[in-house]
Amino acid sequence: MEFFRIRRDIPFMRHALVFNAISFLTFAAAVFFLFTRGLHLSVEFTGGTVIETEYAQSADIERVRTTIEAMKFGEVQVQKFGTSRDVLIRLPLRGDVKQTEVVSRVFEQLCAAEKGTLTQRQTTTDKGEQISRQVCDASGAEPVRLTRSEFVGPQVGKELAEDGAKALAFVVVGIMIYLALRFEWKFAVAAIIANLHDVIIILGFFAYFQWEFSLSVLAAVLAVLGYSVNESVVIFDRIREAFRKYRKMTTAEVIDHAITSTMSRTIITHGSTQMMVLSMLLFGGPTLHYFALALTIGILFGIYSSVFVAAAIAMWLGVRREDLLSSSKKDQDPNDPNAGAVV
C-alpha cells in the first residue's frame, strides 16, 4: 500500500559520507558517556528489596510512590501488577539496613498513609502453626496488606546482567547468520554495524541522562534490534530486485532507487509504530516510561541507520550485481530452458 510515490530517485548516497560522519560522532559520544558515566542499573541488576502489597480498594500509585520516595531510599520503582489493588515496590540495595527493617519501615509508612496503625497479630497457618505478622489496622479494617517481601542479592543481579549481555550477543550473531544466508556477507556486516549503532546510541542516551536501565529497557533494546533489521531487509530486498532489473545503473544509483521506492512504506510503517510508542510514553505512566523512551529513540535512529548507515556501508564494502545473482545462478537447473533469464 502506498499513499504517495516519489517519481524521481533521491540521491541519498551522494551525501552518505556526511551522514555517516554524523553517525560516527554520535556513536563516539555514546561510547564516551558509557565509559565515563556508565548505566544507572535498576534493582534487577544491582540487587535490592522487592515488596508486594495488596490494597482493599484500588491502589493510588502516586500516593504510594510519594510515600516511598519521602523515605529517601534512593531510586525506587512502584507499579501495579495483576489487579488494580496489587502494588509491586522495588527498593535499591542498602548495606547499612537489614532487609527485615527496610520492609517493616516501608509497610509502616504505607499503613500510615492509609490512616492505619501497624500491629502484630497471631495467625494460624493451614498446618496449624502459629505465626506473627504485621497488620495494618484502620478502625477494624485492613486497608493494605503485605503479601510478599523478597531480597534480591547482588549475585543474582550480576547473573541477570550477564544473561542480558548473552541474549544481546546471541541476537546479533543470529541476525548476521540470517542476513549472510539470505543475501550476502557484505549486507550482513553492514546491517550489524547499523544495528549496533542504534543499540549503542540508545545506551548512550541512558548513560548521559542517567535514566534507569531495567529489564524492560533491555527488552526494548532487543526489540529495536529486530525492528531495525526488518527495515534493513526490506531495503536490501529492493536493492537485489533493482540490480536484476536495471543493468545499466551504478551501485549508488541502484541503492538510491531502492531507498526511494520504499519511502512510502517506511513512512507509513514507522509513523504508525511511532504513534503507538509515543502514546505509551505519554500516557503509559512510570512503569512504561523508560521502555517506551528506549523504543522511541531506537525507532528514530533505526530509520536513519537503515537508510544512511547500512546501505552506505554495503556500498563501500563493494557490493555488486554479481554478488547477489551468483547464488541464484548456482541453484538453476542446467536443463532448464529458462536458465539464465533475468526477471
VMD Tcl script that draws the C-alpha trace (Angstrom):
set ca {
  {0.00 0.00 0.00}
  {1.31 3.45 -0.93}
  {-0.14 6.85 -0.04}
  {2.27 8.52 -2.44}
  {5.07 7.64 -4.83}
  {8.25 9.59 -5.43}
  {8.83 9.62 -9.17}
  {12.41 10.76 -9.09}
  {15.13 8.94 -7.15}
  {16.58 10.89 -4.22}
  {20.43 10.86 -4.29}
  {20.92 9.56 -0.75}
  {24.32 8.01 -1.47}
  {25.68 11.34 -2.71}
  {25.58 12.57 0.89}
  {26.41 9.22 2.52}
  {29.82 10.37 3.76}
  {28.38 13.41 5.56}
  {25.59 11.42 7.23}
  {27.94 8.64 8.29}
  {30.36 11.19 9.73}
  {27.46 12.49 11.86}
  {26.65 8.90 12.84}
  {30.24 8.24 13.82}
  {30.38 11.34 16.03}
  {27.08 10.39 17.70}
  {28.30 6.83 18.18}
  {31.62 8.04 19.64}
  {29.78 10.35 22.06}
  {27.56 7.46 23.19}
  {30.60 5.23 23.80}
  {32.30 8.06 25.73}
  {29.31 8.52 28.05}
  {29.02 4.76 28.56}
  {32.63 4.57 29.74}
  {32.65 7.78 31.79}
  {29.18 7.77 33.34}
  {28.04 4.18 32.95}
  {24.49 2.91 33.07}
  {22.19 3.60 36.01}
  {21.19 -0.02 36.60}
  {17.91 -0.91 38.26}
  {17.29 -3.21 41.21}
  {17.14 -6.28 38.95}
  {20.83 -5.82 38.12}
  {22.20 -4.29 41.31}
  {20.15 -6.17 43.91}
  {17.68 -4.80 46.43}
  {14.34 -5.46 48.09}
  {11.08 -6.38 46.38}
  {7.82 -5.79 48.28}
  {4.33 -6.81 47.19}
  {1.27 -5.26 48.81}
  {-2.45 -5.73 48.34}
  {-4.91 -2.89 48.94}
  {-8.54 -3.28 49.93}
  {-9.51 -0.79 47.25}
  {-7.88 0.26 44.00}
  {-4.36 1.45 44.87}
  {-3.37 5.09 44.45}
  {0.02 4.61 42.76}
  {1.03 8.27 43.00}
  {0.38 8.35 46.75}
  {2.32 5.11 47.23}
  {5.24 6.44 45.20}
  {5.27 9.77 47.07}
  {5.22 7.94 50.41}
  {8.16 5.70 49.48}
  {10.23 8.48 47.93}
  {9.85 10.57 51.09}
  {11.79 7.84 52.95}
  {14.94 8.67 50.94}
  {15.81 5.11 49.98}
  {17.07 6.26 46.59}
  {15.71 5.28 43.19}
  {12.53 3.24 43.75}
  {10.11 1.53 41.38}
  {6.39 1.42 42.12}
  {3.98 -0.25 39.74}
  {0.70 -2.15 39.63}
  {0.68 -5.79 38.70}
  {-2.04 -8.39 38.41}
  {-5.03 -6.30 39.52}
  {-5.53 -2.62 40.31}
  {-5.23 -3.47 44.03}
  {-1.81 -5.12 43.81}
  {1.32 -2.96 44.00}
  {4.93 -4.01 43.42}
  {7.70 -1.95 45.06}
  {11.42 -2.30 44.27}
  {13.98 -0.67 46.55}
  {17.73 -0.41 45.87}
  {20.32 -2.34 47.85}
  {21.13 -0.84 51.27}
  {24.15 -2.28 53.01}
  {23.58 -0.34 56.23}
  {20.00 -1.54 56.85}
  {18.69 -5.10 57.21}
  {16.07 -6.31 54.77}
  {13.52 -7.03 57.51}
  {13.93 -3.49 58.84}
  {13.50 -1.99 55.36}
  {10.30 -3.96 54.77}
  {8.92 -3.06 58.20}
  {9.61 0.67 57.77}
  {8.11 0.78 54.29}
  {4.98 -1.11 55.31}
  {4.58 1.13 58.36}
  {4.64 4.27 56.20}
  {2.21 2.76 53.68}
  {-0.12 1.88 56.55}
  {0.13 5.41 57.98}
  {-0.71 6.83 54.54}
  {-3.97 4.87 54.73}
  {-4.65 6.30 58.22}
  {-3.90 3.00 59.91}
  {-1.55 1.74 62.60}
  {0.78 -1.23 62.46}
  {0.05 -4.05 64.92}
  {1.25 -7.60 65.47}
  {-1.35 -10.32 65.01}
  {-1.11 -14.05 65.62}
  {-2.45 -16.18 62.80}
  {-2.71 -19.93 62.24}
  {-1.45 -21.49 59.03}
  {-3.07 -24.39 57.22}
  {-0.63 -26.71 59.01}
  {-1.73 -25.40 62.41}
  {1.40 -23.35 63.02}
  {1.15 -20.08 64.95}
  {2.92 -17.18 63.25}
  {3.08 -13.48 63.97}
  {2.59 -10.99 61.16}
  {2.29 -7.25 60.83}
  {-1.20 -6.00 60.15}
  {-2.35 -2.51 59.17}
  {-5.36 -1.78 61.35}
  {-7.65 1.14 60.48}
  {-10.74 1.05 62.73}
  {-11.03 -2.72 62.41}
  {-10.39 -2.75 58.64}
  {-7.20 -3.74 56.82}
  {-6.67 -1.15 54.05}
  {-3.31 -2.58 52.93}
  {-1.73 -5.98 53.39}
  {1.86 -7.13 52.98}
  {1.71 -10.19 50.74}
  {5.38 -10.84 49.96}
  {8.86 -9.47 50.54}
  {11.99 -10.71 48.86}
  {15.63 -9.73 48.85}
  {17.48 -9.74 45.51}
  {21.17 -10.20 46.24}
  {23.96 -8.62 44.20}
  {24.96 -12.08 42.88}
  {21.51 -12.52 41.31}
  {21.77 -9.08 39.76}
  {25.17 -9.95 38.35}
  {23.77 -13.10 36.76}
  {20.90 -11.16 35.22}
  {23.34 -8.64 33.76}
  {25.46 -11.44 32.30}
  {22.42 -13.23 30.89}
  {21.22 -9.96 29.33}
  {24.60 -9.46 27.64}
  {24.49 -13.05 26.35}
  {20.98 -12.51 24.97}
  {22.16 -9.40 23.14}
  {25.16 -11.27 21.71}
  {23.02 -14.22 20.55}
  {20.59 -11.86 18.79}
  {23.47 -10.11 16.98}
  {25.04 -13.40 15.85}
  {21.67 -14.77 14.76}
  {20.93 -11.69 12.67}
  {24.34 -11.88 10.99}
  {23.86 -15.55 10.07}
  {20.35 -14.88 8.76}
  {21.41 -11.97 6.57}
  {24.52 -13.76 5.32}
  {22.38 -16.72 4.21}
  {19.58 -14.64 2.74}
  {21.69 -12.01 0.99}
  {25.46 -11.82 1.08}
  {28.07 -11.35 3.81}
  {28.62 -7.68 2.92}
  {24.97 -6.96 3.68}
  {25.25 -8.92 6.93}
  {28.22 -6.85 8.08}
  {26.54 -3.59 7.04}
  {23.29 -4.43 8.84}
  {25.01 -5.48 12.06}
  {27.12 -2.31 12.16}
  {23.96 -0.25 11.62}
  {22.01 -2.16 14.29}
  {24.80 -1.96 16.86}
  {24.96 1.75 16.04}
  {21.31 2.01 17.17}
  {21.87 -0.03 20.34}
  {24.97 1.91 21.45}
  {23.21 5.24 20.87}
  {20.24 4.11 23.00}
  {22.64 3.08 25.77}
  {24.48 6.38 25.33}
  {21.28 8.35 25.96}
  {20.59 6.32 29.11}
  {24.17 6.83 30.31}
  {24.22 10.58 29.65}
  {20.87 11.35 31.30}
  {21.32 8.59 33.93}
  {17.92 7.13 33.14}
  {17.26 3.84 34.88}
  {18.27 0.80 32.85}
  {15.99 -2.11 33.78}
  {14.99 -5.45 32.30}
  {12.15 -3.76 30.42}
  {14.64 -1.38 28.80}
  {16.80 -4.36 27.83}
  {13.71 -5.91 26.23}
  {13.19 -2.66 24.30}
  {16.80 -2.75 23.08}
  {16.34 -6.32 21.81}
  {13.08 -5.26 20.14}
  {14.88 -2.38 18.41}
  {17.43 -4.83 17.03}
  {14.69 -6.87 15.41}
  {12.84 -3.78 14.25}
  {15.92 -2.24 12.64}
  {16.95 -5.41 10.85}
  {13.45 -5.69 9.40}
  {13.84 -2.27 7.79}
  {17.29 -3.23 6.51}
  {15.91 -6.44 4.98}
  {13.21 -4.51 3.12}
  {15.79 -2.15 1.62}
  {18.21 -4.98 0.82}
  {15.42 -6.90 -0.93}
  {14.65 -3.88 -3.07}
  {18.36 -3.44 -3.86}
  {18.55 -7.03 -5.06}
  {15.47 -6.54 -7.25}
  {16.91 -3.31 -8.67}
  {20.23 -4.99 -9.50}
  {18.37 -7.62 -11.51}
  {16.10 -5.13 -13.25}
  {18.36 -2.16 -14.01}
  {21.62 -3.40 -15.51}
  {22.95 0.00 -16.58}
  {22.66 1.62 -13.15}
  {25.68 2.05 -10.92}
  {25.66 0.61 -7.39}
  {24.95 4.05 -5.88}
  {22.05 4.64 -8.30}
  {20.58 1.21 -7.52}
  {20.70 1.90 -3.77}
  {19.16 5.36 -4.25}
  {16.35 3.81 -6.29}
  {15.76 1.07 -3.72}
  {15.55 3.51 -0.80}
  {13.34 5.96 -2.72}
  {10.93 3.23 -3.79}
  {10.44 2.13 -0.16}
  {9.94 5.65 1.24}
  {6.14 5.43 1.28}
  {6.23 2.09 3.07}
  {8.82 3.41 5.54}
  {6.78 6.49 6.44}
  {3.54 4.52 6.89}
  {5.12 1.70 8.94}
  {7.37 3.78 11.15}
  {4.83 6.57 11.53}
  {2.19 4.12 12.80}
  {4.65 2.41 15.15}
  {5.97 5.71 16.46}
  {2.45 6.95 17.26}
  {1.79 3.83 19.31}
  {5.11 4.09 21.15}
  {4.60 7.81 21.84}
  {1.17 7.05 23.30}
  {2.86 4.62 25.71}
  {5.49 7.25 26.51}
  {2.94 9.99 27.21}
  {0.12 8.01 28.81}
  {1.69 4.73 29.96}
  {2.84 6.10 33.30}
  {6.15 5.50 35.10}
  {6.01 1.73 34.55}
  {6.26 2.02 30.75}
  {8.14 5.32 30.60}
  {11.72 4.13 30.06}
  {10.61 1.16 27.96}
  {8.76 3.48 25.58}
  {11.59 6.01 25.69}
  {14.12 3.38 24.56}
  {11.79 2.29 21.75}
  {11.27 5.90 20.65}
  {15.00 6.56 20.38}
  {15.59 3.19 18.74}
  {12.91 3.62 16.08}
  {14.10 7.10 15.13}
  {17.73 6.05 14.83}
  {16.69 2.74 13.25}
  {15.18 4.53 10.27}
  {18.26 6.71 9.96}
  {20.73 3.82 10.20}
  {18.88 1.58 7.73}
  {18.92 4.30 5.07}
  {22.21 6.12 5.63}
  {24.40 3.65 7.52}
  {23.57 0.10 6.40}
  {23.11 0.91 2.71}
  {26.18 3.15 2.59}
  {28.42 0.59 4.30}
  {27.23 -2.11 1.89}
  {28.14 0.22 -0.98}
  {31.59 0.95 0.48}
  {32.21 -2.76 1.02}
  {31.86 -3.13 -2.73}
  {28.56 -4.97 -3.13}
  {27.96 -5.75 -6.81}
  {25.29 -7.21 -9.02}
  {27.32 -10.41 -9.29}
  {27.31 -10.87 -5.50}
  {23.53 -11.08 -5.42}
  {22.98 -13.04 -8.61}
  {25.69 -15.68 -8.23}
  {23.80 -17.75 -5.66}
  {20.64 -17.82 -7.72}
  {22.59 -18.93 -10.81}
  {24.10 -21.83 -8.90}
  {20.67 -23.05 -7.93}
  {19.40 -23.08 -11.52}
  {18.78 -26.35 -13.32}
  {21.20 -26.65 -16.30}
  {18.45 -28.39 -18.32}
  {16.01 -25.57 -17.70}
  {15.44 -23.66 -20.98}
  {14.80 -20.50 -18.96}
  {18.08 -20.78 -17.03}
  {19.96 -17.53 -17.06}
  {16.89 -15.41 -17.70}
  {16.63 -12.29 -15.58}
  {13.22 -11.27 -14.31}
}
mol new
graphics top color blue
foreach p $ca { graphics top sphere $p radius 0.5 }
foreach p [lrange $ca 0 end-1] q [lrange $ca 1 end] { graphics top cylinder $p $q radius 0.2 }
display resetview
